[in-house]
């Protein structure tokens, strides 16, 4: 339930009360639940989400254990992309298939206003790292906010097309 951004449409600036660590599933418990879903319930696709899944220390190990299941599920992650430049390669090596990255604006200034963090360059670097690691197709999720920045839709589409990303608009 943790995240390293404070997006205006998702979380208050001061953050939220996080679930105590002792109440969270351990990495082994997560893998056990995924195993049951895949082996007994027929789940064929597993998506790791959050909060922000890249801040979970054991994520690469969870992905690696999930990749060993039979039948092997397709695995993806939905992330804000901040830690992706560091983790794209290890996640791909562990078995992750593809990635969705949240990116609402191409403007660094607007990014700071929307997320309350100056990490725009990190997200762009994460997108490049995902492609380099082979986590394709790389999809971009964009939340369009009427009256705030829906004017960026054409530029985001051109950006996605120029880099081969798949763009999905999500209305708030």
ROSE-4610 file (N, C-alpha, C; in Angstrom, 1 decimal, always signed):
// ROSE-4610
residu = [X/X/X/X/X/X/X/X/X/X/X/X/X/X/X/X/X/X/X/X/X/X/X/X/X/X/X/X/X/X/X/X/X/X/X/X/X/X/X/X/X/X/X/X/X/X/X/X/X/X/X/X/X/X/X/X/X/X/X/X/X/X/X/X/X/X/X/X/X/X/X/X/X/X/X/X/X/X/X/X/X/X/X/X/X/X/X/X/X/X/X/X/X/X/X/X/X/X/X/X/X/X/X/X/X/X/X/X/X/X/X/X/X/X/X/X/X/X/X/X/X/X/X/X/X/X/X/X/X/X/X/X/X/X/X/X/X/X/X/X/X/X/X/X/X/X/X/X/X/X/X/X/X/X/X/X/X/X/X/X/X/X/X/X/X/X/X/X/X/X/X/X/X/X/X/X/X/X/X/X/X/X/X/X/X/X/X/X/X/X/X/X/X/X/X/X/X/X/X/X/X/X/X/X/X/X/X/X/X/X/X/X/X/X/X/X/X/X/X/X/X/X/X/X/X/X/X/X/X/X/X/X/X/X/X/X/X/X/X/X/X/X/X/X/X/X/X/X/X/X/X/X/X/X/X/X/X/X/X/X/X/X/X/X/X/X/X/X/X/X/X/X/X/X/X/X/X/X/X/X/X/X/X/X/X/X/X/X/X/X/X/X/X/X/X/X/X/X/X/X/X/X/X/X/X/X/X/X/X/X/X/X/X/X/X/X/X/X/X/X/X/X/X/X/X/X/X/X/X/X/X/X/X/X/X/X/X/X/X/X/X/X/X/X/X/X/X/X/X/X/X/X/X/X/X/X/X/X/X/X/X/X/X/X/X/X/X/X/X/X/X/X/X/X/X/X/X/X/X/X/X/X/X/X/X/X/X/X/X/X/X/X/X/X/X/X/X/X/X/X/X/X/X/X/X/X/X/X/X/X/X/X/X/X/X/X/X/X/X/X/X/X/X/X/X/X/X/X/X/X/X/X/X/X/X/X/X/X/X/X/X/X/X/X/X/X/X/X/X/X/X/X/X/X/X/X/X/X/X/X/X/X/X/X/X/X/X/X/X/X/X/X/X/X/X/X/X/X/X/X/X/X/X/X/X/X/X/X/X/X/X/X/X/X/X/X/X/X/X/X/X/X/X/X/X/X/X/X/X/X/X/X/X/X/X/X]
num = [1/1/1/2/2/2/3/3/3/4/4/4/5/5/5/6/6/6/7/7/7/8/8/8/9/9/9/10/10/10/11/11/11/12/12/12/13/13/13/14/14/14/15/15/15/16/16/16/17/17/17/18/18/18/19/19/19/20/20/20/21/21/21/22/22/22/23/23/23/24/24/24/25/25/25/26/26/26/27/27/27/28/28/28/29/29/29/30/30/30/31/31/31/32/32/32/33/33/33/34/34/34/35/35/35/36/36/36/37/37/37/38/38/38/39/39/39/40/40/40/41/41/41/42/42/42/43/43/43/44/44/44/45/45/45/46/46/46/47/47/47/48/48/48/49/49/49/50/50/50/51/51/51/52/52/52/53/53/53/54/54/54/55/55/55/56/56/56/57/57/57/58/58/58/59/59/59/60/60/60/61/61/61/62/62/62/63/63/63/64/64/64/65/65/65/66/66/66/67/67/67/68/68/68/69/69/69/70/70/70/71/71/71/72/72/72/73/73/73/74/74/74/75/75/75/76/76/76/77/77/77/78/78/78/79/79/79/80/80/80/81/81/81/82/82/82/83/83/83/84/84/84/85/85/85/86/86/86/87/87/87/88/88/88/89/89/89/90/90/90/91/91/91/92/92/92/93/93/93/94/94/94/95/95/95/96/96/96/97/97/97/98/98/98/99/99/99/100/100/100/101/101/101/102/102/102/103/103/103/104/104/104/105/105/105/106/106/106/107/107/107/108/108/108/109/109/109/110/110/110/111/111/111/112/112/112/113/113/113/114/114/114/115/115/115/116/116/116/117/117/117/118/118/118/119/119/119/120/120/120/121/121/121/122/122/122/123/123/123/124/124/124/125/125/125/126/126/126/127/127/127/128/128/128/129/129/129/130/130/130/131/131/131/132/132/132/133/133/133/134/134/134/135/135/135/136/136/136/137/137/137/138/138/138/139/139/139/140/140/140/141/141/141/142/142/142/143/143/143/144/144/144/145/145/145/146/146/146/147/147/147/148/148/148/149/149/149/150/150/150/151/151/151/152/152/152/153/153/153/154/154/154/155/155/155/156/156/156/157/157/157/158/158/158/159/159/159/160/160/160/161/161/161/162/162/162/163/163/163/164/164/164/165/165/165/166/166/166/167/167/167/168/168/168/169/169/169/170/170/170/171/171/171/172/172/172]
x = [+0.8/+0.0/+0.9/+2.1/+3.0/+3.3/+3.6/+4.0/+4.9/+5.8/+6.8/+6.4/+5.2/+4.6/+3.4/+2.9/+1.7/+0.8/+0.4/-0.4/-1.7/-2.0/-3.2/-4.5/-4.6/-5.9/-5.9/-4.8/-4.7/-4.5/-3.7/-3.3/-3.1/-3.5/-3.2/-1.7/-1.4/+0.0/+0.8/+0.2/+0.8/+0.9/+0.3/+0.3/-0.8/-0.7/-1.8/-1.1/-2.0/-1.5/-1.2/+0.0/+0.3/-0.1/-0.3/-0.6/+0.7/+0.6/+1.8/+2.4/+3.8/+4.5/+4.1/+3.8/+3.5/+2.1/+1.3/+0.0/+0.1/+1.2/+1.4/+1.8/+1.4/+1.9/+3.4/+4.0/+5.4/+5.6/+6.8/+7.0/+6.6/+6.9/+6.5/+5.0/+4.3/+2.8/+2.2/+2.8/+2.4/+2.6/+3.8/+4.0/+3.1/+2.8/+1.9/+0.5/+0.0/-1.3/-1.3/-0.2/-0.2/-0.1/+0.6/+0.7/-0.7/-1.5/-2.8/-3.7/-3.6/-4.4/-4.0/-2.7/-2.3/-2.6/-2.1/-2.2/-3.6/-4.4/-5.7/-6.9/-6.7/-7.8/-7.7/-6.6/-6.5/-6.1/-5.6/-5.2/-4.0/-4.0/-3.0/-2.2/-2.7/-2.0/-1.9/-0.7/-0.5/+0.1/-0.6/-0.1/+0.2/+1.5/+1.9/+1.6/+0.9/+0.5/+0.8/+0.3/+0.5/-0.7/-0.4/+0.8/+1.8/+3.0/+4.1/+4.9/+4.7/+5.3/+6.9/+7.5/+8.9/+9.6/+8.9/+9.5/+9.4/+8.8/+8.8/+10.2/+10.9/+12.3/+12.3/+11.3/+11.4/+10.7/+10.4/+9.7/+10.4/+11.7/+12.4/+12.3/+12.4/+12.3/+10.9/+9.9/+8.5/+8.2/+8.8/+8.6/+9.3/+10.5/+11.3/+10.6/+10.0/+9.3/+8.0/+7.3/+6.1/+6.5/+7.6/+8.0/+8.3/+8.5/+8.8/+7.6/+6.4/+5.2/+4.8/+4.1/+3.6/+2.1/+1.4/+1.9/+2.4/+3.3/+3.9/+2.9/+2.5/+1.6/+2.4/+1.7/+2.2/+2.3/+3.3/+3.5/+3.8/+3.1/+3.3/+3.3/+3.6/+3.7/+3.1/+2.4/+2.0/+2.7/+3.4/+4.4/+4.4/+4.8/+5.0/+6.4/+7.2/+8.4/+9.6/+9.5/+10.6/+11.8/+11.6/+12.7/+13.0/+12.3/+12.4/+13.8/+14.5/+15.8/+16.8/+16.6/+17.4/+16.9/+15.6/+15.0/+14.6/+14.5/+14.0/+14.8/+16.1/+16.9/+16.7/+16.9/+16.6/+15.2/+14.2/+12.9/+12.7/+13.3/+13.2/+13.9/+15.1/+15.9/+15.1/+14.3/+13.5/+12.3/+11.9/+10.8/+9.7/+9.7/+8.7/+8.6/+7.3/+7.1/+6.9/+6.2/+6.0/+5.6/+5.5/+5.3/+4.3/+3.5/+2.7/+3.3/+3.5/+4.1/+3.1/+2.8/+1.9/+2.7/+2.2/+2.8/+1.7/+1.4/+0.3/+0.6/+1.9/+2.3/+3.7/+4.0/+5.4/+6.1/+5.4/+6.0/+6.5/+7.8/+8.4/+7.7/+7.4/+6.7/+5.3/+4.6/+3.2/+3.4/+4.4/+4.6/+4.8/+5.6/+5.8/+4.5/+3.7/+2.4/+1.4/+1.5/+0.6/+1.0/+2.3/+2.8/+3.4/+3.6/+4.3/+5.7/+6.3/+7.7/+8.4/+9.6/+10.4/+11.1/+10.4/+10.9/+10.6/+10.2/+9.8/+10.9/+12.1/+13.3/+13.5/+13.2/+13.3/+12.3/+11.1/+10.0/+10.4/+10.9/+11.4/+12.5/+13.4/+14.6/+14.0/+13.0/+12.4/+11.8/+11.1/+10.5/+11.6/+12.7/+13.8/+14.4/+14.6/+15.1/+14.2/+12.9/+12.0/+12.1/+12.2/+12.4/+13.7/+14.8/+16.1/+16.1/+15.4/+15.3/+14.4/+13.6/+12.7/+11.4/+11.0/+9.7/+8.6/+8.4/+7.5/+6.2/+5.1/+5.1/+5.0/+5.7/+5.7/+4.4/+3.6/+2.3/+2.4/+1.9/+1.8/+0.3/+0.1/-1.3/-1.3/-2.2/-2.3/-3.7/-3.8/-5.0/-5.3/-6.3/-6.7/-7.6/-7.2/-8.1/-8.6/-9.9/-10.6/-10.3/-10.0/-9.7/-8.4/-7.6/-6.2/-5.1/-5.2/-4.1/-4.6/-5.8/-6.3/-5.7/-5.2/-4.6/-3.3/-2.8/-1.5/-1.8/-3.0/-3.3/-2.6/-2.7/-2.0/-0.5/+0.1/+1.6/+1.9/+1.1/+1.4/+1.3/+0.3/+0.1/+1.3/+1.7/+2.9/+4.1/+4.3/+5.5/+5.4/+4.3/+4.1/+4.4/+3.9/+4.1/+5.5/+6.2/+7.6/+8.5/+8.2/+9.0/+8.5/+7.3/+6.8/+6.0/+5.7/+4.9/+3.4/+2.7/+1.2/+0.6/-0.2/-0.8/-2.2/-2.6/-3.9/-4.4/-5.4/-6.0/-7.0/-6.9/-7.8/-8.4/-9.8/-10.4/-10.6/-10.4/-10.5/-12.0]
y = [-1.2/+0.0/+1.3/+1.1/+2.3/+2.9/+4.2/+4.8/+5.9/+6.2/+7.2/+8.5/+8.6/+9.8/+10.2/+11.4/+11.9/+12.5/+11.7/+12.3/+12.9/+14.0/+14.8/+14.0/+13.2/+12.5/+11.1/+10.8/+9.5/+9.6/+10.6/+10.6/+12.0/+12.2/+13.5/+13.8/+15.1/+15.5/+14.9/+14.8/+14.3/+12.8/+12.1/+10.7/+10.0/+8.7/+8.0/+7.2/+6.7/+5.8/+4.4/+4.0/+2.7/+1.5/+0.4/-0.8/-1.2/-1.6/-2.0/-3.2/-3.2/-4.3/-5.7/-5.8/-7.1/-7.6/-6.7/-7.1/-7.4/-7.0/-7.2/-8.7/-9.2/-10.5/-10.5/-11.6/-11.8/-12.2/-12.1/-12.5/-14.0/-14.8/-16.2/-16.4/-15.6/-15.7/-15.2/-14.1/-13.6/-14.7/-15.4/-16.4/-17.6/-17.9/-19.0/-18.7/-17.5/-17.1/-17.1/-16.6/-16.7/-18.1/-19.0/-20.4/-21.0/-20.8/-21.3/-20.8/-19.5/-18.9/-19.6/-19.8/-20.3/-21.8/-22.6/-24.0/-24.6/-23.9/-24.5/-23.8/-22.5/-21.7/-21.3/-21.7/-21.4/-20.0/-19.2/-17.9/-18.0/-17.2/-17.2/-15.9/-14.9/-13.6/-13.0/-12.6/-12.0/-10.6/-9.7/-8.3/-7.8/-7.3/-6.8/-5.3/-4.8/-3.4/-2.9/-1.8/-1.2/-0.4/+0.7/+1.5/+1.4/+1.4/+1.3/+0.0/-1.0/-2.3/-2.3/-1.3/-1.3/-1.0/-0.5/-0.2/-1.4/-2.5/-3.7/-4.4/-4.5/-5.1/-6.5/-7.3/-8.7/-8.9/-7.8/-8.0/-8.9/-8.7/-9.5/-11.0/-11.3/-12.7/-13.3/-12.4/-12.8/-13.1/-12.3/-12.5/-13.8/-14.0/-15.2/-16.5/-16.4/-17.6/-17.8/-16.8/-16.9/-17.4/-17.1/-17.6/-19.1/-19.6/-21.1/-21.9/-21.3/-22.0/-22.7/-23.8/-24.6/-24.7/-24.2/-23.5/-22.1/-21.6/-20.3/-19.2/-18.4/-17.3/-16.1/-15.4/-14.1/-13.1/-12.4/-11.5/-10.0/-9.1/-7.7/-6.9/-5.7/-4.8/-3.4/-2.8/-1.4/-0.6/+0.4/+1.2/+2.6/+3.5/+4.9/+5.0/+4.0/+4.0/+4.6/+5.1/+5.8/+4.9/+3.6/+2.7/+1.8/+2.0/+1.1/+1.1/+2.2/+2.2/+1.3/+1.1/+0.2/-1.2/-1.4/-2.8/-3.4/-2.7/-3.3/-4.6/-4.5/-5.7/-6.8/-6.6/-7.7/-8.3/-7.5/-8.0/-8.8/-8.4/-9.2/-10.5/-10.5/-11.7/-12.7/-12.1/-12.9/-13.5/-13.0/-13.5/-12.6/-11.3/-10.4/-10.2/-10.2/-10.1/-8.7/-7.9/-6.5/-5.6/-4.3/-3.2/-2.2/-1.7/-0.5/+0.6/+1.8/+2.9/+4.0/+4.6/+5.8/+7.0/+7.8/+9.0/+9.9/+11.0/+11.9/+13.1/+13.4/+14.7/+14.6/+15.3/+15.4/+16.6/+17.4/+18.6/+18.3/+18.5/+18.3/+19.2/+20.4/+21.3/+20.8/+20.4/+19.8/+18.5/+17.8/+16.5/+16.8/+17.8/+18.2/+18.6/+19.4/+19.9/+18.7/+17.7/+16.6/+15.5/+15.3/+14.2/+14.7/+16.0/+16.6/+16.1/+15.6/+15.1/+15.4/+15.7/+16.1/+14.9/+14.0/+12.7/+12.4/+13.4/+13.2/+12.5/+13.0/+12.4/+10.9/+10.6/+9.2/+8.3/+8.8/+8.1/+7.8/+8.9/+8.8/+7.8/+7.8/+6.9/+5.5/+5.3/+4.0/+3.4/+4.3/+3.8/+3.3/+4.1/+3.6/+2.3/+2.2/+1.0/-0.2/+0.0/-1.1/-1.6/-0.7/-1.2/-1.9/-1.3/-2.0/-3.3/-3.5/-4.8/-5.8/-5.4/-6.3/-6.5/-5.5/-5.6/-5.0/-5.7/-5.1/-6.0/-5.3/-3.9/-3.1/-2.0/-1.0/-0.2/-0.2/+0.6/+1.8/+2.9/+4.1/+4.3/+4.4/+4.8/+6.3/+7.0/+8.4/+8.7/+9.3/+9.8/+11.2/+11.4/+12.7/+13.4/+14.6/+15.4/+16.6/+16.6/+17.6/+19.0/+19.9/+21.3/+21.5/+20.4/+20.6/+20.3/+19.2/+18.9/+18.0/+17.9/+17.1/+17.6/+18.9/+19.5/+18.7/+17.9/+17.2/+15.9/+15.5/+14.2/+14.1/+15.0/+14.9/+14.7/+15.5/+15.4/+14.0/+13.6/+12.2/+11.1/+11.3/+10.3/+10.3/+11.5/+11.6/+11.0/+11.3/+10.7/+9.2/+8.7/+7.2/+6.6/+7.2/+6.6/+6.7/+7.8/+8.0/+7.0/+6.5/+5.5/+4.1/+3.9/+2.6/+2.1/+3.1/+2.7/+2.6/+1.9/+1.8/+2.7/+3.7/+4.7/+4.4/+4.4/+4.2/+5.4/+6.0/+7.2/+6.6/+7.1/+6.7/+8.0/+8.1/+9.3/+9.2/+10.3/+10.3/+10.2]
z = [+0.0/+0.0/+0.0/-0.2/-0.1/-1.5/-1.6/-2.8/-2.5/-3.5/-3.4/-4.1/-4.6/-5.2/-4.3/-4.5/-3.8/-4.9/-5.9/-7.0/-6.4/-7.0/-6.4/-6.6/-7.6/-7.7/-7.0/-6.3/-5.6/-4.1/-3.7/-2.3/-1.7/-0.5/+0.1/+0.2/+0.2/+0.2/+1.4/+2.5/+3.7/+3.7/+2.7/+2.6/+3.4/+3.6/+4.3/+5.4/+6.3/+7.3/+6.6/+6.6/+5.9/+6.8/+6.2/+6.9/+7.6/+8.9/+9.7/+9.0/+8.9/+8.3/+8.7/+10.0/+10.6/+10.0/+9.5/+8.9/+7.4/+6.8/+5.3/+5.1/+3.9/+3.5/+3.3/+3.7/+3.5/+2.0/+1.5/+0.1/-0.1/+0.8/+0.7/+0.7/+1.4/+1.4/+0.1/-0.4/-1.8/-2.8/-2.8/-3.8/-3.6/-2.3/-2.1/-2.6/-2.4/-3.0/-4.5/-5.1/-6.6/-7.0/-6.3/-6.7/-6.7/-5.7/-5.6/-6.7/-7.0/-8.1/-9.4/-9.7/-11.0/-11.1/-10.1/-10.1/-9.9/-9.0/-8.7/-9.3/-9.6/-10.0/-11.5/-12.1/-13.6/-14.0/-13.1/-13.4/-14.4/-15.5/-16.5/-16.6/-16.0/-16.0/-14.6/-14.2/-12.9/-13.1/-12.4/-12.5/-11.1/-11.0/-9.7/-9.7/-8.7/-8.6/-7.2/-6.8/-5.5/-5.1/-4.4/-4.2/-5.4/-5.0/-5.9/-5.7/-6.6/-6.4/-6.4/-7.1/-7.2/-5.8/-4.8/-3.6/-2.6/-3.1/-2.2/-2.5/-1.4/-1.5/-2.1/-1.9/-2.3/-3.7/-4.4/-5.7/-6.7/-6.9/-7.9/-7.5/-6.2/-5.8/-6.0/-5.8/-6.0/-7.4/-8.3/-9.8/-10.2/-9.6/-10.0/-9.5/-8.3/-7.9/-8.7/-9.1/-9.9/-11.3/-11.8/-13.1/-13.1/-11.9/-11.8/-11.7/-11.6/-11.5/-12.8/-12.7/-13.8/-13.7/-14.7/-15.9/-15.5/-16.3/-16.0/-16.5/-15.5/-15.9/-16.6/-17.4/-18.0/-16.8/-16.7/-15.6/-16.1/-15.5/-15.8/-14.5/-14.6/-13.4/-13.8/-12.9/-13.1/-12.1/-12.6/-11.8/-12.2/-11.3/-11.6/-12.3/-12.4/-13.2/-12.6/-11.4/-10.7/-10.5/-10.1/-9.8/-11.0/-12.1/-13.2/-13.9/-13.9/-14.5/-13.8/-12.5/-11.6/-11.7/-11.8/-11.7/-12.9/-14.1/-15.3/-15.7/-15.7/-16.0/-15.1/-13.8/-12.8/-12.9/-13.1/-13.2/-14.4/-15.6/-16.8/-16.6/-16.0/-15.8/-14.9/-13.9/-13.0/-13.7/-14.9/-15.6/-15.9/-15.5/-15.8/-17.3/-17.8/-19.3/-19.8/-19.1/-19.6/-18.5/-18.8/-17.8/-18.3/-17.4/-17.6/-16.7/-17.3/-16.5/-16.5/-15.4/-15.3/-15.6/-16.6/-17.0/-17.4/-16.7/-17.0/-17.7/-17.8/-18.4/-19.0/-20.0/-20.6/-20.0/-19.3/-18.7/-17.3/-17.1/-15.7/-14.7/-15.1/-14.1/-13.7/-14.7/-14.4/-13.6/-13.9/-13.2/-11.7/-11.4/-9.9/-9.3/-10.1/-9.5/-9.3/-10.2/-10.1/-9.0/-8.9/-8.1/-6.8/-6.7/-5.5/-5.3/-6.4/-6.4/-7.7/-7.7/-8.9/-9.4/-10.0/-10.5/-11.9/-12.7/-14.1/-14.9/-14.8/-15.5/-15.2/-13.9/-13.5/-14.2/-14.4/-15.1/-16.5/-17.2/-18.6/-18.7/-17.8/-17.8/-17.6/-16.7/-16.5/-17.8/-18.5/-19.8/-20.7/-20.8/-21.7/-21.2/-19.9/-19.3/-19.6/-19.5/-19.8/-21.2/-22.1/-23.5/-23.7/-23.1/-23.2/-22.6/-21.6/-20.9/-21.6/-22.6/-23.3/-22.6/-21.7/-21.1/-22.0/-23.1/-24.1/-24.3/-24.7/-25.1/-23.8/-23.9/-22.8/-23.0/-21.9/-22.0/-21.1/-21.5/-20.7/-20.3/-19.0/-18.5/-18.2/-18.7/-18.5/-18.0/-16.8/-16.3/-16.8/-17.6/-18.1/-17.1/-16.7/-15.8/-16.5/-16.7/-17.5/-16.8/-17.6/-17.1/-16.5/-16.4/-15.8/-16.8/-17.5/-18.4/-19.6/-19.9/-21.0/-22.3/-22.3/-23.5/-23.9/-23.1/-23.4/-24.2/-24.3/-25.0/-26.3/-27.2/-28.5/-28.4/-27.5/-27.4/-26.8/-25.8/-25.2/-26.3/-27.2/-28.2/-29.2/-29.6/-30.5/-29.8/-28.5/-27.7/-27.7/-27.4/-27.4/-28.7/-29.8/-31.1/-31.5/-31.2/-31.6/-30.9/-29.7/-29.0/-29.0/-29.7/-29.7/-28.5/-27.6/-26.4/-26.8/-26.0/-26.2/-25.2/-25.6/-24.7/-24.4/-23.1/-22.7/-21.9/-22.3/-21.5/-20.5/-19.3/-18.2/-17.7/-17.8/-17.3/-15.8/-15.1/-13.7/-13.3]
